[in-house]
Every structure is written in structure tokens, then in C-alpha cells.
Amino acid sequence: MTDATAGTVAQTTTPPQRRSWWRRLLRDRAAVLALVVLALIFAAAALAPWIAPYDPYASSRKVMLPPAWAARGTMEHLLGTDPQGRDILSRLLYGTRLTLLIGLSSILIGGMFGSFLGLLAAFYGRLDPWIMRVSDVLLSLPAILLGLALVAAMGQGIMPVVLALIISTIPDCARIARGIAMGIMKQEFIEAGRALGLPDRQLFVRYLLRNAISSILIFLSLRFGQLILIAASLSFLGLGARPPVAELGMMAAQGRDFFLFAPHIAVIPSVLILIIVLAANIAGDALRDVLDPRLQT
């Protein structure tokens, strides 16, 4: 058997239906809506410095104004103002930017490192017990408690939150990647590659990683929404960004003391968090439906 033959065997493990995964995704109206919402949110966050109507940190005497649709008779401050007179819409744009940045950096760093460890554990059996025991230790540390410990050691700020999310993501991704890789390692094309004497690096990258990447991406897309929610929760508890930095969880926390007579201050950022998490979960479920070969008919 030649190297080309082994490559052909590897390619046959990828279902033909994957070629039209984009078309199947577009047939799911809920997924398309979720992707459009996420795209708009990401675009608004990226363009925040150019589309924000006011300086998000500039205070004024117009404190706790209700949203423009609440019979104010003016379109100034569309979403109202907070207790310091700052424009909520402008702070929302900048806060979304920071929240998404926290979630993306955590999922990219923690996801890549954890997935790499999981693939290594499956590929090199002698490393499996060590990597999995470390993962078990990390899994016993909830992100909230880990965030509390890091804030106590490092002080309040964004970095302890990001580190807590990265550390909590690594063991989950490692276990998922290991489970996926264990199934791939039993396939015939892996045995064919070993019989041909292919180097471990080629087997790992060309055959194992290539066949595991789609399933790993599915998990990371679902995990993203969870990280956004955990990051907002940590900030709501006062463990994240320091005032006056705009962040969605902290914005919701700052409005809780005024909920009875100015509920929009807390409700608006909370609803945006809900929309981001819900859209991310719907998009992740749709990607799983179109990319996971076990769900193909």
C-alpha cells in the first residue's frame, strides 16, 4: 500500500455529505437568524469607536434618563443614561466589544491548548494517564471559584477573569478532543499509515487532527456561549473589569440598585447577554447538525 492509498483511505472517512454542509446550514432558518444576529453584534462591537453616539465615559447631568421610546419626546440618548449620566447605547457598544474579546481570547487559547493535550493523550498512550489526571484536577475547580482565587491573588481586573476562563476551558476541551481522537485512532487509515512507516508528525497532523478538527470546532462553538455567560457572571459579582470600564456584566450589576425606578439600566445589558448566548448556542447546535458525521443520514 502506498502513501496515496493511505490518504485515499483517510479521505473516505469524511462523509460525502460534508461537501454540502453550507447548503444544509442555510436551510435552517433559526441558524441563519442566529448567525446574522451574531454577525451584526460582532460588527457593531468592532465599529464601536465610529458608531457610538457619545463618549462612553463622559458623565452628564442627565442621569437615569429612560429610553427614547418611553414617551420622552426626543431621540437623544436612545437607550437612556445610567446613574452617572453616561449614554447607555455607547457603553453597550464598548461593553459588548470587551465581553466578546474576553470570550474569544478564552476560547481560542484554552480551546487550542486543551484540544492539543487531548489529541496528544490519544495519540501517545503513555501520556494519557498524566494528562487526564491533570484534567480531573482542573475540572474540580469551578470557574467562579477559580475567578475568586485569582482575583484574591492578582487583584480585580480583566486578566484574572480571562485566566479563570482559560483554565476552566482546558480540561473540557482536552476530554472532548481525547474522546474524538480515540475513535479516530481505531480507524484503518491510522493503521495503514503506521504500516507505511509514516512519521508521527504526519500521522498526527494529516490524519488525526484533520479528521478531528470539525468535531472540536463544534464543541468550541457551543462552549463560546457558556464562556460569555461565565464572564458576565464574574463581572456581575465585581470580579471583572474595574469601573468605569464598560463591560456587560458590570453594567447589569451597576443597575441593580436602581431596578425599581430605572430598570432599563440593568435590563438592557442583561438582554444583550441573553441574545449573544442564545444565538451562539443555536449556531453551535446547527453546526453540530451539519458537521457531525454521526448525525448524518
C-alpha positions in Angstrom: 0.0 0.0 0.0 1.3 3.4 -0.9 1.1 6.8 0.8 -1.5 7.8 -1.7 -3.6 4.8 -0.9 -3.5 5.6 2.8 -4.5 9.2 2.0 -7.4 7.8 0.0 -8.5 5.6 2.9 -8.3 8.7 5.2 -10.4 10.8 2.9 -13.1 8.1 2.7 -13.8 8.6 6.4 -15.2 12.0 5.6 -18.8 11.6 4.6 -19.7 13.0 1.1 -22.5 15.0 2.7 -19.9 17.3 4.3 -19.3 18.8 0.9 -22.8 20.5 1.0 -22.7 21.4 4.7 -23.1 25.1 3.9 -26.2 24.5 1.9 -27.7 22.4 4.8 -26.9 25.2 7.2 -28.6 27.8 5.1 -31.8 25.7 5.2 -32.0 26.1 8.9 -33.8 29.4 9.4 -33.1 29.6 13.1 -29.4 29.0 12.5 -29.3 31.6 9.7 -31.0 34.1 12.0 -28.6 33.3 14.8 -25.6 33.8 12.6 -26.9 37.1 11.2 -27.5 38.3 14.8 -24.0 37.3 15.8 -22.5 39.0 12.7 -24.4 42.2 13.5 -23.3 42.2 17.1 -19.7 41.5 16.2 -19.7 44.2 13.6 -21.3 46.7 16.0 -18.7 45.9 18.6 -15.8 46.2 16.2 -17.1 49.5 14.9 -17.9 50.9 18.4 -15.4 53.8 18.2 -17.0 55.0 15.0 -20.7 54.4 15.6 -21.1 55.2 19.3 -23.1 58.4 19.5 -21.4 59.7 22.7 -18.2 59.2 24.7 -19.0 56.1 26.8 -17.1 57.5 29.8 -18.4 61.1 29.7 -20.7 62.0 32.6 -23.5 64.5 32.4 -26.3 65.9 34.5 -28.9 63.9 32.5 -28.9 61.0 34.9 -31.0 57.8 34.6 -33.0 59.0 31.6 -35.4 56.4 30.3 -35.0 55.0 26.7 -36.2 57.3 23.9 -39.3 55.1 23.3 -40.5 55.7 26.8 -42.5 58.8 25.9 -39.6 61.2 26.3 -40.4 63.1 23.1 -36.7 63.2 22.0 -34.3 60.8 20.2 -31.4 62.0 22.3 -29.8 59.1 24.3 -31.8 56.3 22.5 -31.3 53.8 25.3 -31.3 56.3 28.1 -28.5 57.1 30.6 -27.0 55.5 33.7 -26.7 56.9 37.2 -23.6 58.9 36.2 -25.4 60.4 33.1 -23.4 58.3 30.6 -25.1 57.2 27.4 -26.1 53.5 27.7 -26.0 52.8 24.0 -22.4 54.0 23.7 -21.4 52.0 26.8 -23.3 49.0 25.4 -21.3 49.0 22.2 -18.0 49.3 24.1 -19.1 46.8 26.7 -20.1 44.2 24.1 -16.7 44.7 22.5 -14.9 43.9 25.7 -17.2 41.0 26.6 -16.7 39.4 23.2 -13.0 39.9 23.4 -12.9 38.1 26.7 -14.9 35.2 25.4 -12.9 34.9 22.1 -9.5 35.1 23.8 -10.5 32.5 26.3 -12.0 30.0 23.8 -9.1 30.4 21.4 -6.3 30.0 24.0 -8.0 27.5 26.2 -9.6 25.6 23.4 -6.4 25.2 21.3 -4.3 24.2 24.3 -6.8 21.8 25.7 -7.6 20.2 22.3 -3.9 19.7 21.7 -3.4 18.0 25.0 -6.4 15.7 24.3 -5.1 14.7 20.9 -1.7 14.0 22.4 -3.3 11.9 25.1 -5.0 9.7 22.5 -2.0 9.6 20.1 0.6 8.8 22.7 -1.0 6.3 25.2 1.8 6.7 27.7 0.8 10.4 28.2 -2.9 9.6 28.6 -3.0 9.0 32.4 -0.9 12.1 33.2 -2.9 14.4 31.0 -6.2 13.1 32.2 -5.3 13.3 35.9 -4.3 16.9 35.5 -7.6 17.5 33.6 -9.5 15.9 36.5 -7.8 18.3 39.0 -8.7 21.3 36.8 -12.3 20.1 36.4 -12.7 20.2 40.1 -12.2 23.9 40.1 -15.4 25.8 39.0 -14.7 28.9 37.0 -16.4 31.1 39.6 -14.3 29.8 42.5 -11.2 30.0 40.3 -12.0 33.6 39.5 -12.3 34.4 43.1 -9.0 32.8 43.9 -7.2 34.6 41.0 -8.8 38.0 42.0 -7.6 37.5 45.5 -4.1 36.8 44.3 -3.9 39.3 41.4 -6.5 41.9 42.2 -9.6 42.9 40.3 -9.3 43.2 36.6 -9.9 41.6 33.2 -6.8 39.3 33.3 -7.9 37.2 36.3 -11.2 36.6 34.5 -9.6 35.6 31.3 -7.2 33.3 33.1 -10.0 31.6 35.0 -12.0 31.0 31.8 -8.9 29.6 30.0 -8.0 27.3 32.9 -11.7 26.1 33.1 -11.8 25.5 29.3 -8.6 23.5 29.0 -9.9 20.3 30.8 -13.2 20.3 29.0 -11.6 20.6 25.6 -8.9 18.0 26.5 -11.5 15.4 27.4 -13.7 16.1 24.3 -10.7 16.0 22.0 -9.4 12.8 23.6 -12.7 11.1 23.1 -12.9 12.2 19.5 -9.3 11.2 18.8 -9.7 7.7 20.5 -12.3 6.9 17.9 -10.2 8.1 15.0 -7.1 6.2 16.3 -9.1 2.9 15.8 -9.7 3.6 12.1 -8.0 1.6 9.4 -6.2 4.6 7.8 -4.2 5.1 11.0 -3.1 1.5 11.0 -2.3 1.9 7.3 -0.2 5.0 7.9 1.8 3.2 10.7 2.3 0.2 8.4 3.8 2.5 5.8 6.2 3.9 8.4 4.9 7.4 8.2 6.4 9.7 10.9 4.3 10.6 13.9 4.1 14.2 13.0 2.5 13.4 9.6 0.1 10.9 11.2 -0.8 13.5 13.9 -1.4 16.5 11.7 -2.6 14.9 8.4 -4.8 12.1 9.7 -5.7 12.7 13.4 -6.0 16.5 13.5 -7.6 16.7 10.1 -10.4 14.3 11.0 -10.9 15.6 14.5 -11.0 19.4 13.8 -14.6 19.7 12.8 -15.9 17.9 15.9 -13.6 20.1 18.1 -14.9 23.2 16.4 -18.4 22.2 17.1 -17.7 21.9 20.8 -15.8 25.2 20.9 -18.8 27.0 19.2 -21.1 25.6 21.9 -18.6 26.5 24.7 -18.3 30.1 23.5 -21.8 31.0 24.8 -21.0 29.4 28.1 -17.8 31.5 28.5 -19.7 34.7 27.7 -22.2 33.9 30.4 -19.5 33.0 33.0 -17.5 36.1 32.2 -20.6 38.3 32.6 -21.4 36.5 35.9 -17.9 37.1 37.2 -18.1 40.8 36.3 -21.6 41.0 37.9 -20.1 39.8 41.1 -17.5 42.5 40.9 -14.5 40.3 39.9 -14.1 41.6 36.3 -13.4 45.0 34.8 -12.8 47.9 37.1 -15.1 51.0 36.8 -15.6 53.0 34.7 -14.6 50.4 32.1 -17.7 49.3 30.1 -18.5 45.6 30.3 -21.9 44.0 30.0 -21.9 42.1 33.3 -20.7 45.1 35.2 -23.2 47.3 33.5 -26.0 45.0 34.7 -24.6 45.0 38.2 -24.4 48.8 38.3 -28.2 49.0 37.5 -29.4 46.5 40.1 -29.6 49.2 42.9 -31.9 51.3 40.7 -34.0 48.5 39.3 -37.3 49.6 40.8 -37.4 53.1 39.2 -34.9 52.7 36.3 -35.0 49.1 35.3 -33.6 49.8 31.8 -30.1 50.3 33.3 -29.8 46.6 34.2 -32.3 45.1 31.8 -30.7 46.3 28.5 -27.2 44.8 29.1 -28.8 41.6 30.5 -31.0 41.1 27.5 -28.0 41.6 25.2 -26.1 38.9 27.1 -29.1 36.6 26.7 -29.2 37.3 22.9 -25.5 36.6 22.5 -25.6 33.4 24.4 -28.8 32.2 22.8 -27.5 33.0 19.3 -24.2 31.3 19.9 -25.9 28.1 21.2 -28.3 28.0 18.3 -25.4 28.5 15.8 -23.4 25.8 17.6 -26.3 23.3 17.5 -26.7 24.0 13.8 -23.0 23.4 13.1 -23.2 20.2 15.0 -26.1 19.0 12.9 -24.3 19.7 9.6 -20.8 18.7 10.5 -21.1 15.8 12.9 -20.9 12.6 10.8 -22.8 10.6 13.4 -25.9 12.8 12.8 -25.8 12.3 9.0 -28.5 10.2 7.4 
